[in-house]
Amino acid sequence: MEMQSTREARLLTPSSKMLSNILETLADKVYSYKSYPSDADFSEVAEALTQTYPCLKEPGSFNHSYGWKQRLKTKMYNYRTYLKSHSSSSDELTVNTLKRKLLTDAHPAKNIKKPRRAESNHYPSLPFNETPESMEQERVALLSEVKKRNNVQTIRQKMARTFAFQRQEIVDKKTSLHEMIERWPALFEVQEVNEEFIRVTTIPLEARFMQKLDEKCSELIQVVRKKGGAIREKTKLLPFVETDTDITTKREIALKCLILNMGESVEDLIKEFLVSEKDEAGQILQRETIAIFVIRDAQAATEDIGIILEG
């Protein structure tokens, strides 16, 4: 190994064996997080390497790590190829092998099925000792469970069990929305939308949405209210946000501002009723395809909130 002196640190020129060992270790670690890392991921890893070990910085590189990034990209490609040829390969890799592709797509770089942004479970493997046939039986049984009342827990368990089968079906067949509604109707229930989002991304959808909405609530309202014309006039009808305004009211005003900003009518989407109008509200909501309903008491306090989808 050859040592080079610089003003900042002594740089190391690794031997071929050391270089191979470093890249092998990095590739193995990266693969434990993502099978198909993005360009930004490679940049982060390369920069972290040279920051942790300054002796590995590249003096001719604009950020001292560009060469490491390119080497790591090549290593990851070779690493995936190696895993595909061994029994330890995951389904996420084997789905991209030539024998799993259509004849029209039988090229190594064509139609690569990669995780989209934030997808942590892009192509999970089936549960142990399960086959596509046994999972299909579970799916058919799930169709019966969906028709039963007060069956949320059973549906949740079966949806979790068939998650890998459902994901593989979506990725392999590029299932259309119409087919998904027919084959996986439970997936379109409110509770399962949240559960599915957690399974795919490991992020709680509703909690994250509310967190981000709360962070930007006041700014969002101000931006919309600063607009001129009809939007400004309509936002004047909404309550003003004070420092002591409760968070639920802030969210409500922010969502109404968003609706107005998109040129839509708040009344068309958000239906508000008094407690004394519950019976009338039920009849009105039955005719709605999509709506958010709010029921308030005589003091305008919120009694109930819900969402109507397809009546």
Secondary structure, 3 states (H helix, E strand, C coil): CEEEECCCCEEEECCHHHHHHHHHHHHHHHHHHCCCCCHHHHHHHHHHHHHHCHHHCCCCCCCCCHHHHHHHHHHHHHHHHHHHCCCCCCHHHHCCCHHHCCHHHCCCCCCCCCCCCCCCCCCCCCCCCCCHHHHHHHHHHHHHHHCCCCCHHHHHHHHHHCHHHHHHHHHHHCCCHHHHHHHCHHHHCHHHHHHHHHHHHCCCHHHHHHHHHHHHHHHHHHHHHCCCHHHHHHHCCCCCCCCCCCHHHHHHHHHHHHHHHCCCCHHHHEEEEEHHHHHHHHHHHHCCCEEEEEEECCCCCEEEEEEEECC
